[in-house]
């Protein structure tokens, strides 16, 4: 949870890495989804505009990304 008590991640960790679940931004919009350590993620600026989109592999950002 963040400092305001809002949910930031819901899921499971494996070896200290996010492995299965969903992460949320401060507006409670999905920031990323990950399954078995793999998935697509997005991050947003505080004004709600898209900042980053890319993929996760084995719980870490991997491959091509886009930053705005």
Residue pairs with C-beta under 8 A, 6 or more apart in sequence:
1 7
1 8
2 8
2 26
4 26
6 24
6 26
6 28
7 24
7 28
8 23
8 24
9 18
9 21
9 22
9 23
9 24
10 21
10 22
10 24
11 18
11 19
11 20
11 21
11 22
11 23
11 34
12 18
12 19
12 20
12 21
13 19
14 37
14 59
15 59
17 37
17 58
17 59
17 60
18 34
18 37
18 56
18 59
19 34
19 36
19 37
19 59
20 34
20 35
20 36
21 33
21 34
22 30
22 31
22 32
22 33
22 34
23 30
23 31
23 32
23 33
23 34
23 41
24 30
24 31
25 31
25 43
25 44
26 46
27 44
27 48
29 44
30 42
31 41
31 42
31 43
31 44
32 39
32 40
32 41
32 42
32 43
32 56
33 39
33 40
33 41
34 41
34 56
34 59
37 56
37 57
37 58
37 59
38 55
38 56
38 57
38 58
39 55
39 56
40 53
40 54
40 55
40 56
41 52
41 53
41 54
41 55
41 56
41 61
42 50
42 52
42 53
43 50
43 51
43 52
43 53
44 50
44 51
45 51
49 68
50 68
51 67
51 68
52 65
52 66
52 67
52 68
53 65
53 66
54 61
54 62
54 63
54 64
54 65
54 66
55 61
55 62
55 63
55 64
55 65
56 62
57 63
